[in-house]
Amino acid sequence: MILEVAILNVIPGKEDEFIKAFSVAKAIISKMAGYISHQLKRCIENTSQFILLVEWEKLTDHTVGFRESKEYQEWKRLLHHFYEPFPTVEHYGPLTP
């Protein structure tokens, strides 16, 4: 399992719009091959900041399967205009003994 981690800095004043758009966009990602689960959390100290955690079966399910799909174009249309700056997305895997 791979954990995708993205800190999302939403333009102040656009938080409610972002939450509504994400409620639509989550249906896109949840249907992708290799998707396991996701969580979107809002920062308590900075209410314009969110963290998105997505579990994928393998890295390429996200980096190739999702990002190179036509569904990703809709995801981008719905969400990418909310971010300033654009988020860095990182991936985490299990520790090996």
N, CA, C and O of each residue as an XYZ file, in Angstrom:
388
protein
N       0.847     -1.170      0.000
C       0.000      0.000      0.000
C       0.890      1.230      0.000
O       1.914      1.273      0.683
N       0.487      2.232     -0.776
C       1.176      3.513     -0.884
C       0.244      4.598     -0.363
O      -0.952      4.595     -0.653
N       0.800      5.521      0.405
C       0.021      6.643      0.914
C       0.442      7.906      0.185
O       1.596      8.326      0.268
N      -0.493      8.507     -0.524
C      -0.294      9.802     -1.170
C      -0.637     10.874     -0.143
O      -1.682     10.810      0.504
N       0.254     11.866      0.006
C       0.041     12.947      0.963
C       0.156     14.282      0.230
O       1.168     14.564     -0.411
N      -0.883     15.094      0.332
C      -0.870     16.420     -0.294
C      -1.380     17.448      0.704
O      -2.480     17.319      1.242
N      -0.563     18.472      0.944
C      -1.000     19.613      1.750
C      -1.614     20.604      0.767
O      -0.947     21.063     -0.160
N      -2.873     20.928      0.972
C      -3.620     21.775      0.051
C      -3.864     23.135      0.698
O      -4.641     23.252      1.646
N      -3.198     24.153      0.180
C      -3.418     25.522      0.642
C      -4.442     26.165     -0.272
O      -4.142     26.518     -1.413
N      -5.656     26.314      0.242
C      -6.765     26.856     -0.526
C      -6.751     28.378     -0.393
O      -6.464     28.917      0.676
N      -7.061     29.048     -1.475
C      -7.119     30.507     -1.464
C      -8.113     30.945     -0.391
O      -9.264     30.510     -0.404
N      -7.684     31.803      0.540
C      -8.601     32.265      1.599
C      -9.900     32.829      1.014
O      -9.888     33.585      0.044
N     -11.003     32.443      1.625
C     -12.326     32.846      1.155
C     -12.953     31.852      0.199
O     -14.142     31.950     -0.106
N     -12.163     30.885     -0.282
C     -12.662     29.884     -1.234
C     -12.860     28.515     -0.586
O     -13.156     27.541     -1.278
N     -12.699     28.433      0.729
C     -12.744     27.138      1.417
C     -14.072     26.407      1.227
O     -14.079     25.210      0.941
N     -15.189     27.107      1.380
C     -16.491     26.446      1.239
C     -16.708     25.942     -0.185
O     -17.246     24.853     -0.386
N     -16.288     26.737     -1.179
C     -16.390     26.302     -2.576
C     -15.531     25.070     -2.816
O     -15.945     24.139     -3.507
N     -14.332     25.072     -2.241
C     -13.434     23.926     -2.382
C     -14.076     22.664     -1.803
O     -14.058     21.607     -2.434
N     -14.637     22.778     -0.610
C     -15.266     21.619      0.035
C     -16.397     21.067     -0.831
O     -16.537     19.851     -0.964
N     -17.197     21.943     -1.414
C     -18.285     21.499     -2.302
C     -17.729     20.812     -3.544
O     -18.232     19.769     -3.961
N     -16.696     21.398     -4.130
C     -16.093     20.810     -5.331
C     -15.464     19.461     -5.000
O     -15.553     18.523     -5.792
N     -14.831     19.360     -3.836
C     -14.214     18.089     -3.456
C     -15.268     17.016     -3.255
O     -15.018     15.847     -3.549
N     -16.438     17.385     -2.763
C     -17.496     16.390     -2.565
C     -17.925     15.767     -3.893
O     -18.412     14.637     -3.922
N     -17.745     16.499     -4.987
C     -18.003     15.952     -6.322
C     -16.784     15.156     -6.794
O     -16.920     14.041     -7.297
N     -15.594     15.737     -6.627
C     -14.357     15.137     -7.132
C     -14.030     13.802     -6.464
O     -13.419     12.934     -7.087
N     -14.423     13.635     -5.230
C     -14.078     12.386     -4.539
C     -14.704     11.173     -5.221
O     -14.167     10.069     -5.126
N     -15.818     11.359     -5.900
C     -16.437     10.251     -6.641
C     -15.561      9.825     -7.816
O     -15.592      8.665     -8.227
N     -14.782     10.760     -8.357
C     -13.890     10.443     -9.473
C     -12.764      9.542     -8.993
O     -12.527      8.472     -9.553
N     -12.077      9.982     -7.958
C     -10.892      9.248     -7.500
C     -11.274      7.884     -6.919
O     -10.533      6.911     -7.066
N     -12.408      7.820     -6.272
C     -12.786      6.566     -5.611
C     -13.117      5.441     -6.589
O     -13.213      4.282     -6.184
N     -13.292      5.766     -7.860
C     -13.594      4.754     -8.873
C     -12.359      4.306     -9.648
O     -12.455      3.447    -10.525
N     -11.195      4.885     -9.329
C      -9.985      4.577    -10.081
C      -9.400      3.227     -9.666
O      -9.498      2.819     -8.509
N      -8.801      2.555    -10.621
C      -8.136      1.275    -10.345
C      -7.020      1.504     -9.333
O      -6.245      2.452     -9.458
N      -6.942      0.642     -8.344
C      -5.909      0.733     -7.331
C      -6.228      1.627     -6.151
O      -5.482      1.647     -5.172
N      -7.321      2.365     -6.228
C      -7.741      3.224     -5.114
C      -8.195      2.348     -3.946
O      -8.920      1.372     -4.133
N      -7.760      2.711     -2.746
C      -8.203      1.992     -1.547
C      -9.114      2.882     -0.702
O     -10.240      2.499     -0.385
N      -8.624      4.072     -0.338
C      -9.420      4.965      0.500
C      -8.811      6.359      0.467
O      -7.709      6.560     -0.044
N      -9.545      7.316      1.019
C      -8.996      8.668      1.150
C      -9.577      9.346      2.383
O     -10.618      8.952      2.910
N      -8.874     10.369      2.819
C      -9.348     11.249      3.883
C      -8.973     12.673      3.503
O      -7.862     12.921      3.034
N      -9.878     13.592      3.700
C      -9.596     15.018      3.573
C      -9.817     15.620      4.941
O     -10.899     15.490      5.513
N      -8.798     16.278      5.472
C      -8.871     16.891      6.801
C      -8.577     18.377      6.671
O      -7.820     18.803      5.799
N      -9.195     19.166      7.562
C      -8.968     20.607      7.582
C      -8.105     20.967      8.777
O      -8.311     20.463      9.881
N      -7.144     21.838      8.548
C      -6.259     22.283      9.613
C      -7.036     23.134     10.619
O      -7.834     23.990     10.237
N      -6.800     22.895     11.870
C      -7.474     23.647     12.928
C      -6.885     25.050     13.053
O      -7.619     26.028     13.190
N      -5.550     25.143     13.004
C      -4.891     26.437     13.193
C      -4.973     27.344     11.965
O      -4.979     28.567     12.096
N      -5.034     26.749     10.776
C      -5.091     27.510      9.525
C      -6.227     26.919      8.695
O      -6.033     25.934      7.982
N      -7.394     27.512      8.786
C      -8.590     26.912      8.183
C      -8.605     26.953      6.652
O      -9.528     26.425      6.032
N      -7.599     27.570      6.042
C      -7.473     27.538      4.586
C      -6.605     26.374      4.127
O      -6.432     26.164      2.927
N      -6.063     25.622      5.067
C      -5.179     24.503      4.722
C      -5.872     23.165      5.001
O      -6.525     22.981      6.028
N      -5.709     22.249      4.060
C      -6.278     20.916      4.152
C      -5.164     19.910      3.885
O      -4.138     20.250      3.295
N      -5.370     18.687      4.318
C      -4.468     17.594      3.959
C      -5.321     16.504      3.314
O      -6.383     16.131      3.812
N      -4.816     16.018      2.198
C      -5.467     14.918      1.497
C      -4.569     13.697      1.602
O      -3.399     13.736      1.223
N      -5.123     12.627      2.115
C      -4.424     11.356      2.257
C      -5.169     10.333      1.413
O      -6.356     10.088      1.627
N      -4.476      9.742      0.464
C      -5.102      8.741     -0.410
C      -4.262      7.476     -0.359
O      -3.047      7.520     -0.556
N      -4.904      6.365     -0.098
C      -4.227      5.075     -0.119
C      -4.454      4.431     -1.489
O      -5.575      4.331     -1.987
N      -3.326      3.998     -2.075
C      -3.337      3.313     -3.369
C      -2.692      1.945     -3.194
O      -1.860      1.755     -2.307
N      -3.070      1.009     -4.025
C      -2.446     -0.312     -3.981
C      -0.970     -0.227     -4.339
O      -0.130     -0.847     -3.688
N      -0.653      0.551     -5.387
C       0.751      0.737     -5.774
C       0.943      2.152     -6.328
O      -0.018      2.821     -6.709
N       2.184      2.584     -6.363
C       2.509      3.954     -6.772
C       1.966      4.295     -8.146
O       1.398      5.370     -8.339
N       2.133      3.396     -9.103
C       1.692      3.699    -10.467
C       0.173      3.802    -10.611
O      -0.312      4.355    -11.598
N      -0.581      3.281     -9.651
C      -2.036      3.484     -9.689
C      -2.347      4.976     -9.619
O      -3.310      5.447    -10.225
N      -1.524      5.715     -8.874
C      -1.713      7.161     -8.773
C      -0.980      7.896     -9.888
O      -1.580      8.675    -10.629
N       0.332      7.641    -10.004
C       1.167      8.446    -10.892
C       0.907      8.214    -12.374
O       1.124      9.110    -13.189
N       0.448      7.028    -12.726
C       0.163      6.728    -14.126
C      -1.347      6.536    -14.331
O      -1.977      7.252    -15.108
N      -1.906      5.562    -13.623
C      -3.316      5.229    -13.820
C      -4.259      6.401    -13.625
O      -5.160      6.619    -14.434
N      -4.058      7.151    -12.559
C      -4.942      8.292    -12.291
C      -4.498      9.530    -13.057
O      -5.290     10.124    -13.789
N      -3.255      9.919    -12.897
C      -2.792     11.179    -13.488
C      -2.810     11.196    -15.011
O      -2.869     12.270    -15.611
N      -2.760     10.047    -15.638
C      -2.797     10.000    -17.105
C      -4.183      9.645    -17.648
O      -4.335      9.357    -18.835
N      -5.180      9.667    -16.780
C      -6.541      9.294    -17.195
C      -7.358     10.512    -17.616
O      -7.035     11.651    -17.277
N      -8.421     10.239    -18.363
C      -9.344     11.327    -18.714
C     -10.074     11.824    -17.461
O     -10.453     12.993    -17.387
N     -10.268     10.953    -16.495
C     -10.928     11.349    -15.245
C     -10.107     12.401    -14.498
O     -10.663     13.275    -13.831
N      -8.781     12.309    -14.616
C      -7.911     13.294    -13.962
C      -8.158     14.698    -14.523
O      -8.034     15.680    -13.791
N      -8.497     14.804    -15.783
C      -8.782     16.113    -16.371
C      -9.988     16.762    -15.684
O     -10.000     17.973    -15.460
N     -10.980     15.971    -15.356
C     -12.145     16.487    -14.631
C     -11.762     16.851    -13.198
O     -12.210     17.875    -12.683
N     -10.940     16.028    -12.551
C     -10.429     16.312    -11.208
C      -9.727     17.678    -11.210
O      -9.985     18.517    -10.347
N      -8.842     17.889    -12.187
C      -8.116     19.152    -12.306
C      -9.086     20.318    -12.478
O      -8.947     21.352    -11.825
N     -10.062     20.143    -13.357
C     -11.031     21.215    -13.623
C     -11.784     21.597    -12.356
O     -12.035     22.776    -12.106
N     -12.137     20.608    -11.567
C     -12.901     20.858    -10.350
C     -12.074     21.494     -9.235
O     -12.597     22.322     -8.489
N     -10.787     21.127     -9.100
C     -10.034     21.454     -7.893
C      -8.811     22.338     -8.055
O      -8.520     23.127     -7.156
N      -8.094     22.244     -9.140
C      -6.773     22.871     -9.198
C      -6.782     24.389     -9.101
O      -5.775     24.974     -8.702
N      -7.862     25.036     -9.446
C      -7.901     26.507     -9.372
C      -8.057     27.031     -7.937
O      -7.999     28.242     -7.724
N      -8.250     26.166     -6.969
C      -8.384     26.580     -5.571
C      -7.046     26.742     -4.852
O      -7.003     27.355     -3.785
N      -5.953     26.211     -5.406
C      -4.697     26.103     -4.664
C      -3.749     27.264     -4.928
O      -3.544     27.674     -6.071
N      -3.172     27.788     -3.840
C      -2.121     28.808     -3.934
C      -1.227     28.688     -2.717
O      -1.649     29.047     -1.617
N      -0.021     28.200     -2.871
C       0.593     27.704     -4.103
C       0.080     26.312     -4.452
O      -0.642     25.683     -3.679
N       0.471     25.850     -5.632
C       0.066     24.512     -6.045
C       0.741     23.490     -5.132
O       1.927     23.628     -4.832
N       0.020     22.480     -4.689
C       0.567     21.541     -3.705
C       1.671     20.629     -4.244
O       1.708     20.273     -5.422
N       2.545     20.279     -3.344
C       3.508     19.217     -3.582
C       2.859     17.927     -3.092
O       2.320     17.867     -1.987
N       2.918     16.916     -3.918
C       2.336     15.617     -3.564
C       3.494     14.644     -3.352
O       4.385     14.526     -4.193
N       3.464     13.954     -2.221
C       4.492     12.979     -1.917
C       3.850     11.632     -1.617
O       2.675     11.546     -1.262
N       4.647     10.593     -1.768
C       4.156      9.235     -1.574
C       4.979      8.546     -0.508
O       6.198      8.710     -0.448
N       4.314      7.776      0.330
C       4.958      7.063      1.439
C       4.615      5.583      1.330
O       3.502      5.207      0.961
N       5.592      4.764      1.657
C       5.395      3.323      1.625
C       5.748      2.714      2.954
O       6.240      3.400      3.850
N       5.501      1.438      3.085
C       5.790      0.754      4.344
C       7.295      0.670      4.582
O       8.089      0.657      3.641
N       7.664      0.616      5.845
C       9.064      0.394      6.203
C       9.385     -1.073      5.973
O       8.591     -1.960      6.288
N      10.552     -1.304      5.424
C      10.975     -2.688      5.239
C      11.970     -3.063      6.327
O      12.847     -2.267      6.661
N      11.847     -4.253      6.879
C      12.732     -4.652      7.982
C      14.176     -4.773      7.541
O      15.044     -5.100      8.351
